[in-house]
Amino acid sequence: MADRRKFVKLSFLTSAALFAGKKVFAATPNLDPGPFPDIKDQPIVISTWDFGKAANAEAWKTLEKGGRALDAVEAGVKIPEADPTNQSVGLGGRPDRDGRVTLDACIMDENSKCGSVACMEHIVHAISVARLVMEKTPHVMLVGDGALQFALEQGFKKENLLTPKSENEWKDWLKTNKYKPVKNIENMLPGGEHNHDTIGMVAMDSKGQMSGACTTSGMAYKMHGRVGDSPIIGAGLYVDNEIGAATSTGVGEEVIRIVGSHLVVELMRQGHSPEDACKAAVMRIVARNPDAAKDLQVGFLALNKKGEYGAYALQKGFSYSVKSGTTEEVFHSKYYYQ
């Protein structure tokens, strides 16, 4: 028993020393934040980007009636999924370099149940397929043709997701065939168009239960088969009903490398506020490869069990939307590179 205590103590001290060496924390974390007796605002839903405002409004229809957070986040993100003018989510999403629109999505509930689809074609509401993976299969993730097969078996209809606008832009891109994710907001494409704006959403309902959803068509003109962080539990989305939830947006490869959303939730477990936890995750990316980070955008968004929320990004331009009984607003997050 004494040896075990020494091992646990040494492990803790070693971890703390590593964090301190990276200067990730401003202070020694509180490892036992205790219960959350005072909920600031409940129910509440938050989501990435300004188009999250419309998604939040849809989610709120469920939350204000006392509905479950899981139902709310699914309904909410279905709004941008069905919007052909949003070229980074669902219908109308920009294709990969082969001209194929592939969708990624995941969902997670208050009981740590989760479902995911990746590189799925022809189905508008990837988030709903992800939920059925969670509820009707023994698996967490289905991909590619397997995900499509499952969706069709569940009654979803096969549709062409490539709109004329996205198709024409892809054909223009083929003339140069140049691919490089551009930093910031927006990862702007030539002509001022946005490259990649995943929607991630987390919510807490009137019973204090939390759920989250994340859905995207991924980076424009990616290699066929590329999957980012959005459908990966712990990277693009993570929910711990005792502590809080987090989601991410931006260049998914960088989020995967640090298991970003899970990291944010664990930092909140140690006593950090949502904003500070998001900032620490961003700083982990910077510390890992500062030269590369200067040319990328990643943003994190988090909600804790108190109803407190916050965000932080690598670059200027990341916005997030909040809806509760007292607030309906779009905020701009703080960022690292000035």
Residue pairs with C-beta under 8 A, 6 or more apart in sequence:
16 28
19 25
22 283
22 284
22 287
23 283
24 280
24 283
24 284
24 287
25 272
25 280
26 276
29 267
29 270
29 271
29 272
30 270
30 271
31 270
31 271
33 269
33 270
33 271
36 304
36 305
36 306
38 306
39 204
39 208
39 305
39 306
39 307
40 306
40 307
40 308
41 307
41 324
41 325
41 326
41 327
42 204
42 205
42 206
42 208
42 307
42 324
43 63
43 64
43 69
43 72
43 203
43 204
43 205
43 206
43 324
43 325
44 63
44 203
44 204
44 303
44 307
44 309
44 322
44 323
44 324
45 56
45 59
45 60
45 63
45 69
45 72
45 73
45 76
45 201
45 202
45 203
45 204
45 322
45 323
45 324
46 52
46 56
46 201
46 202
46 203
46 301
46 303
46 309
46 320
46 321
46 322
46 323
47 55
47 56
47 59
47 76
47 77
47 199
47 200
47 201
47 202
47 247
47 301
47 320
47 321
48 197
48 198
48 199
48 200
48 201
48 247
48 248
48 249
48 299
48 301
48 318
48 319
48 320
48 321
49 197
49 199
49 249
49 318
49 319
49 320
49 321
50 319
50 321
50 330
51 80
51 83
51 86
51 197
51 199
51 321
52 80
52 199
52 201
52 320
52 321
52 330
53 321
53 323
53 328
53 330
54 79
54 80
55 76
55 77
55 79
55 80
55 199
55 201
55 321
56 76
56 201
56 321
56 322
56 323
56 328
57 323
57 328
58 75
58 76
58 78
58 79
59 72
59 73
59 75
59 76
59 201
59 203
59 323
60 72
60 323
61 72
61 75
62 68
62 71
62 72
62 75
63 69
63 72
63 203
63 205
63 206
64 325
66 205
66 206
66 207
67 205
68 205
68 209
68 211
69 109
69 110
69 203
69 204
69 205
69 209
69 210
69 211
70 107
70 109
70 110
70 131
70 209
70 211
72 203
72 205
72 211
73 107
73 201
73 202
73 203
73 211
73 212
73 213
74 107
74 127
74 128
74 131
74 213
76 201
76 203
76 213
77 89
77 105
77 127
77 199
77 201
77 213
77 214
77 215
78 125
78 127
78 128
80 86
80 89
80 90
80 199
80 215
81 89
81 90
81 91
81 124
81 125
81 126
81 127
81 215
82 90
82 91
82 124
82 125
83 89
83 90
83 91
83 92
84 91
84 92
84 163
84 165
85 92
86 92
86 93
86 197
87 93
87 94
87 165
87 166
87 169
87 193
87 194
87 217
87 220
88 94
88 194
88 195
88 196
88 197
88 198
88 216
88 217
88 220
89 197
89 198
89 199
89 215
89 216
89 217
90 103
90 124
90 125
90 126
90 161
90 215
90 217
91 124
91 159
91 161
91 163
92 161
92 163
92 165
92 166
93 101
93 103
93 161
93 166
93 216
93 217
93 218
94 101
94 166
94 169
94 170
94 195
94 217
94 220
94 221
95 101
95 102
95 162
95 166
95 167
95 170
95 220
95 221
96 102
96 218
96 221
96 222
96 223
96 224
96 226
97 173
97 177
97 179
97 221
97 222
97 223
97 224
98 224
99 162
99 167
99 170
100 121
100 162
100 224
101 121
101 161
101 162
101 166
101 217
102 119
102 120
102 121
102 217
102 218
102 224
102 225
103 117
103 119
103 120
103 121
103 123
103 126
103 161
103 215
103 216
103 217
103 218
104 116
104 117
104 118
104 119
104 120
104 126
104 215
104 216
104 217
104 218
104 227
104 228
104 230
104 231
105 116
105 117
105 126
105 127
105 129
105 130
105 213
105 214
105 215
105 216
105 230
105 231
106 114
106 115
106 116
106 117
106 130
106 141
106 213
106 214
106 215
106 230
106 231
106 232
106 233
106 236
106 237
107 114
107 115
107 116
107 127
107 130
107 131
107 134
107 211
107 212
107 213
107 214
107 237
108 114
108 211
108 212
108 213
108 233
108 237
108 238
108 239
108 245
109 134
109 209
109 211
109 239
110 209
110 210
110 211
110 239
110 241
111 241
112 239
112 240
112 241
113 134
113 135
114 134
114 140
114 233
115 130
115 131
115 132
115 133
115 134
115 135
115 137
115 139
115 140
115 141
116 130
116 133
116 140
116 141
116 142
116 231
116 232
116 233
117 126
117 129
117 130
117 133
117 141
117 142
117 143
117 147
117 151
117 231
118 141
118 142
118 143
118 144
118 147
118 227
118 231
119 143
119 144
119 147
119 225
119 226
119 227
120 126
120 129
120 142
120 143
120 144
120 147
120 148
120 151
121 148
121 161
122 148
122 158
122 159
122 160
122 161
123 129
123 148
123 151
123 156
123 157
123 158
123 159
124 159
124 161
125 156
126 215
127 213
127 215
128 156
129 142
129 147
129 150
129 151
129 154
129 156
130 213
130 215
130 231
132 150
132 151
132 154
133 139
133 140
133 141
133 142
133 147
133 150
134 140
136 154
137 150
140 233
141 231
142 150
143 227
144 225
148 158
152 158
161 217
162 170
169 189
169 193
170 221
173 189
173 220
173 221
179 221
179 222
181 187
181 195
181 196
181 219
181 251
181 295
181 296
182 188
182 189
182 195
182 295
183 294
183 295
183 296
183 297
183 314
183 315
184 297
184 315
184 316
184 317
185 194
185 297
185 315
185 316
185 317
185 318
186 194
186 195
186 197
186 297
186 317
187 194
187 195
187 196
187 219
187 250
187 251
187 297
188 194
188 195
189 195
189 220
195 219
195 220
196 216
196 218
196 219
196 220
196 249
196 250
196 251
197 249
198 214
198 215
198 216
198 228
198 230
198 236
198 248
198 249
198 250
198 252
199 214
199 215
199 216
199 249
200 212
200 213
200 214
200 230
200 236
200 237
200 247
200 248
200 249
200 301
201 212
201 213
201 214
201 247
202 210
202 211
202 212
202 237
202 239
202 245
202 246
202 247
202 301
202 302
202 303
203 210
203 211
203 212
203 303
204 210
204 303
204 305
204 307
205 211
208 305
209 241
210 239
210 241
210 244
210 245
210 303
210 305
211 239
211 245
212 237
212 238
212 239
212 245
212 246
212 247
213 237
214 230
214 231
214 236
214 237
214 247
214 248
215 230
216 228
216 230
218 226
218 227
218 228
218 230
218 252
219 226
219 228
219 251
219 252
227 252
228 236
228 251
228 252
228 253
228 255
228 256
229 235
229 236
229 248
229 252
229 253
229 255
229 256
229 260
229 261
230 236
230 237
230 252
232 256
234 259
234 261
234 262
235 248
235 252
235 255
235 256
235 259
235 260
235 261
235 262
236 247
236 248
236 252
236 255
236 260
236 261
237 245
237 246
237 247
237 248
237 261
238 245
238 246
238 247
238 261
238 262
238 264
238 265
239 245
239 265
240 265
240 269
241 305
242 305
243 265
243 268
243 269
243 304
243 305
244 265
244 268
244 274
244 302
244 303
244 304
244 305
245 265
245 302
245 303
246 260
246 261
246 262
246 264
246 265
246 268
246 274
246 277
246 278
246 300
246 301
246 302
246 303
247 261
247 300
247 301
247 302
248 255
248 260
248 261
248 298
248 299
248 300
248 301
249 298
249 299
249 301
249 318
250 296
250 297
250 298
250 299
250 313
250 314
250 318
251 296
251 297
251 298
254 260
254 285
254 292
254 293
254 296
254 298
255 261
255 298
257 285
257 288
258 281
258 284
258 285
258 288
260 281
260 285
260 298
260 300
261 300
263 277
263 280
263 281
263 284
264 274
264 277
264 278
264 280
264 281
264 300
264 302
265 277
265 302
267 276
267 277
267 280
267 281
268 274
268 277
268 302
268 304
272 280
273 304
273 308
273 310
274 302
274 303
274 304
274 308
274 309
274 310
274 311
275 302
275 310
275 311
275 312
275 334
276 310
277 300
277 302
277 310
278 299
278 300
278 301
278 302
278 310
278 311
278 312
278 333
279 312
279 334
279 336
281 300
281 312
282 298
282 299
282 300
282 312
282 313
282 314
282 336
283 336
285 293
285 296
285 298
285 314
286 293
286 314
286 336
293 314
293 337
294 337
296 314
296 315
297 313
297 314
297 315
297 317
297 318
298 313
298 314
299 311
299 312
299 313
299 314
299 318
299 320
299 333
300 311
300 312
300 313
301 309
301 310
301 311
301 320
301 333
302 309
302 310
302 311
303 309
307 324
309 322
310 333
311 318
311 320
311 331
311 333
311 334
312 333
312 334
312 335
312 336
313 333
313 334
313 335
313 336
314 335
314 336
314 337
315 335
315 336
315 337
316 335
316 337
317 332
317 335
318 332
318 333
318 335
319 330
319 331
319 332
319 333
320 330
320 331
320 333
321 329
321 330
321 331
322 328
322 329
322 330
322 331
